[in-house]
Amino acid sequence: QLGPMLAWEHENLSQALDFAIALRQSIQNIYGALSKSFDLNRDDQQGLALGESVLARLGNASSVTLPEAIQVERAQVMLNVGYRHLMLEQHQPAEQTYQGVLKLVDQLTEIDPKSRSYITGTAYHQLGVIAQERMQWQQAEQYCQKALQIRQEIRHQVNNRSEQATSYHQLGSIAKEQNQLRQAQQYFKQALAL
């Protein structure tokens, strides 16, 4: 009984997303709900298809026809697409997507500092994860340090301690994989302190 009802809700959300995109209205909540349904089912392939479909319908990253608020949401969808690629071990498309996020956000002039920090911090962090998986230790550390710096710069405006802790943890993992155990321990302690 529950299956048909969820399918019906999914269809309703998909139609609402189509209308929001066509009207250049906010998609954040609708897209978030649909994406979460794929998370719950651990279906990254379908989640990726959704994200790529939304991005295609919104147009390219330099599209000036989209209101800046929708461009910010576009960047958030791109983060999700990059994450889906990463979960599917598609490192090159993930890297390209995260680099595109950084390029897009750099072009936005009216984005609020909290959103800019979250989006760019996440993109740099994920680029660090990709570099770490490729055993490009110096690059991984640079990206994660950049993510941490961005997250620390805004800490007086927003409580982002969990994001900072994530950066410290990733830096600890990078150090540990290089057998730099003292450094790893320091980073892990800093993560726990937050």
C-alpha positions in Angstrom: 0.0 0.0 0.0 2.8 2.4 0.9 4.7 1.8 -2.4 2.0 3.3 -4.7 1.5 6.2 -2.4 5.2 7.1 -2.4 5.3 6.7 -6.2 2.4 9.1 -6.4 4.2 11.6 -4.1 7.4 11.3 -6.2 5.4 12.1 -9.3 3.8 15.1 -7.6 7.2 16.4 -6.5 8.6 15.8 -10.0 5.8 17.9 -11.6 6.3 20.6 -9.0 10.0 20.7 -9.8 9.2 21.0 -13.5 6.9 23.9 -12.9 9.4 25.7 -10.6 12.1 25.3 -13.2 9.9 26.6 -16.0 8.8 29.6 -13.9 12.4 30.2 -12.7 11.3 29.9 -9.1 13.0 28.3 -6.1 13.7 24.6 -6.5 15.6 24.0 -3.3 12.9 22.3 -1.2 11.4 20.3 -4.0 14.8 19.1 -5.3 15.9 18.4 -1.8 13.0 16.2 -1.1 13.4 14.2 -4.3 17.2 13.9 -3.8 16.6 12.7 -0.2 14.3 10.0 -1.5 17.2 8.6 -3.6 19.5 8.9 -0.6 17.1 6.8 1.5 17.0 4.2 -1.2 20.8 4.4 -1.7 20.2 5.0 -5.4 23.0 7.4 -6.4 22.5 6.6 -10.1 18.9 7.9 -10.1 20.0 10.8 -7.9 22.6 11.7 -10.4 20.1 11.5 -13.3 17.8 13.9 -11.4 20.6 16.4 -10.7 21.9 16.3 -14.3 18.4 16.7 -15.6 17.8 19.8 -13.4 21.1 21.3 -14.4 20.3 20.7 -18.1 16.9 22.4 -17.8 18.4 25.4 -15.9 20.9 26.0 -18.6 24.7 26.5 -18.5 26.5 28.0 -15.5 27.1 31.3 -17.1 23.4 31.8 -17.9 22.5 35.4 -17.1 18.8 34.7 -17.5 18.6 33.1 -14.1 18.0 35.2 -11.1 21.0 35.1 -8.7 19.0 33.3 -6.0 18.3 30.5 -8.5 22.0 30.5 -9.5 22.8 29.8 -5.9 20.4 26.9 -5.9 22.0 25.7 -9.2 25.4 25.7 -7.4 23.8 23.6 -4.6 22.4 21.1 -7.2 25.9 21.0 -8.7 27.3 20.1 -5.3 24.8 17.2 -5.1 25.7 16.1 -8.6 29.4 16.1 -7.7 28.6 14.1 -4.6 26.7 11.5 -6.7 29.6 11.2 -9.1 31.9 10.6 -6.1 29.7 8.0 -4.6 29.7 6.2 -7.9 33.5 6.5 -8.0 33.4 8.7 -11.1 36.2 11.0 -10.0 36.8 13.0 -13.1 33.2 14.1 -13.6 33.0 14.8 -9.8 36.2 17.0 -10.0 34.9 18.9 -13.1 31.5 19.5 -11.3 33.2 20.9 -8.2 35.5 23.1 -10.2 32.3 24.3 -12.0 30.7 25.1 -8.7 33.7 27.3 -7.7 33.6 29.1 -11.0 29.9 29.7 -10.7 30.0 31.0 -7.2 32.9 33.3 -8.0 30.7 35.0 -10.6 27.8 35.6 -8.1 27.9 39.1 -6.6 24.8 39.1 -4.3 25.3 35.7 -2.6 25.1 35.8 1.1 28.3 35.0 3.0 26.8 31.9 4.7 25.8 30.4 1.4 29.1 31.3 -0.3 31.0 29.7 2.6 29.0 26.6 2.7 29.1 26.0 -1.1 32.8 26.9 -1.6 33.9 25.1 1.6 32.0 22.0 0.5 33.5 22.1 -3.0 37.0 22.5 -1.8 36.5 19.7 0.8 35.2 17.3 -1.8 38.1 18.2 -4.2 40.3 17.2 -1.3 38.5 13.9 -1.0 39.1 13.2 -4.7 42.8 14.1 -4.5 43.1 11.9 -1.4 41.5 8.9 -3.2 44.0 9.5 -6.0 46.9 9.6 -3.4 47.7 13.2 -4.4 48.5 14.0 -0.8 49.8 17.6 -1.2 46.8 18.6 -3.4 44.4 16.9 -1.0 45.8 18.8 2.0 45.8 22.1 0.1 42.1 21.7 -0.8 41.1 20.6 2.7 43.1 23.5 4.2 41.3 25.9 1.9 37.9 24.4 2.9 38.9 24.8 6.6 40.0 28.4 6.0 36.8 29.3 4.3 34.8 27.7 7.1 36.8 29.4 9.9 36.4 32.9 8.3 32.7 32.8 8.7 32.5 31.1 12.1 31.6 34.3 13.9 28.5 34.7 11.7 27.2 31.2 11.7 27.6 28.1 13.8 29.4 25.8 11.3 31.4 23.8 13.9 30.4 20.5 12.3 31.7 21.7 8.9 35.0 22.7 10.5 35.2 19.4 12.3 34.7 17.6 9.0 37.7 19.5 7.5 39.9 18.7 10.5 38.9 15.0 10.3 39.7 14.9 6.5 43.1 16.5 7.2 43.6 13.8 9.9 42.8 11.1 7.4 45.2 12.5 4.9 48.0 12.7 7.4 47.2 9.2 8.7 47.4 7.7 5.2 50.8 9.3 4.8 51.9 7.7 8.2 52.1 11.2 9.8 50.6 9.9 13.0 51.3 12.8 15.3 49.9 15.3 12.8 46.9 13.0 12.2 46.3 12.8 16.0 46.4 16.6 16.3 43.8 17.1 13.5 41.5 14.4 15.0 41.7 16.1 18.4 40.8 19.4 16.8 37.9 17.8 15.1 36.7 16.3 18.4 37.1 19.6 20.2 34.5 21.3 18.0 
